[in-house]
Each structure stands twice: as C-alpha cells, then as structure tokens.
Amino acid sequence: MKTQLTVEESAHLIELGVDAKLASKHTLGVQTPTDIPNVYHKVGGGEPIFSLSDLLSILPKEIDDYHLSIEVSNKGYDVDYELWDSIEDRTFFMGSSFAPELIDALYQLLIWCLENGHLKNEKK
C-alpha cells in the first residue's frame, strides 16, 4: 500500500497553494564528503512529501452539506463528496475520484478541491 506522494506530486500540491508546512515528511538529501575526513554536508533534499494522513487532514470533511466519502472495492478506492436527499431518496456526488491506491484517489480529489475553490490555500 502506497502511503506517501512522490516529490513531484507534493510539489504540484504546493504549486496549487497547499502549505508545505502541512507535509509531515521531507526527503533526506545526499551526504557529500568535505575536505575534512569523516565530515559530510547535506546537498539538496528537504523537499516536502505529503503522506496519506496529511491528505486526509487537508481535505475538507464537508463541502456545502456534501460529506467526504471513501468506498473500497476489489479494484481500488472511490472517494468523493456525497449528499443523500431523503426527499428524492437518492445520493448526489461531486468531485469523484477513483484509483487503485487510496492516496492517489485522495490526491486527485484534493487537486479538484483546490482547482474548484473548495479549499482555502496559501496562494489566495
């Protein structure tokens, strides 16, 4: 089970306005030797990486009475926002996303939320 996004996916969320401080993981970078024996310095790294739990905490739990819903099947995960209408006795959906891995479905839904103004982000 995949539990974290790639550096590129994480960077894309940051470009869309997600605060990098919300990422619970960071890359380690590369240790390179210096002129002093047994002394290294870090080059690169420190890039934020969002985890499964990060995405769950960032996504709104509700949008205009539509509730975040996660359904599991033998083919993957279906995540969306659902509204059940008791008068019409049916469910309405918005922002639906499906993927074999839960984190990928949540990532797609988070992008949808950002692009459709359903999530306050640091760019606004």
Backbone hydrogen bonds, N-H to C=O, Kabsch-Sander energy under -0.5 kcal/mol:
donor,donor_aa,acceptor,acceptor_aa,energy
5,L,50,F,-2.8
10,S,6,T,-2.4
11,A,7,V,-2.5
12,H,8,E,-2.0
13,L,9,E,-1.8
14,I,10,S,-1.9
15,E,11,A,-2.4
16,L,12,H,-1.7
17,G,14,I,-1.1
18,V,13,L,-2.5
22,L,19,D,-2.1
23,A,20,A,-1.6
25,K,49,I,-1.4
27,T,47,E,-2.2
30,V,43,V,-2.3
32,T,30,V,-0.6
32,T,41,H,-2.7
34,T,36,I,-0.5
34,T,39,V,-2.1
39,V,36,I,-1.7
41,H,32,T,-2.5
43,V,30,V,-2.9
46,G,27,T,-1.7
49,I,25,K,-2.9
52,L,3,T,-2.3
55,L,51,S,-2.2
56,L,52,L,-2.1
57,S,53,S,-1.8
58,I,54,D,-2.0
59,L,55,L,-2.5
63,I,66,Y,-2.7
66,Y,63,I,-2.4
67,H,82,E,-3.0
68,L,61,K,-2.6
69,S,80,D,-3.1
71,E,78,D,-2.8
73,S,76,G,-2.9
76,G,73,S,-0.6
77,Y,99,A,-3.4
78,D,71,E,-2.8
79,V,77,Y,-0.6
79,V,97,S,-2.8
80,D,69,S,-2.0
81,Y,94,M,-2.2
82,E,67,H,-2.6
83,L,92,F,-2.4
85,D,83,L,-0.6
85,D,90,R,-3.1
86,S,84,W,-0.7
89,D,85,D,-1.2
90,R,85,D,-1.5
92,F,83,L,-3.3
94,M,81,Y,-1.9
97,S,79,V,-2.5
99,A,77,Y,-2.0
105,A,101,E,-1.8
106,L,102,L,-2.5
107,Y,103,I,-2.2
108,Q,104,D,-2.1
109,L,105,A,-2.1
110,L,106,L,-2.6
111,I,107,Y,-2.2
112,W,108,Q,-2.1
113,C,109,L,-2.5
114,L,110,L,-2.4
115,E,111,I,-2.9
116,N,112,W,-1.6
117,G,114,L,-1.1
118,H,113,C,-2.7
119,L,113,C,-0.6
122,E,17,G,-2.8
124,K,121,N,-1.2
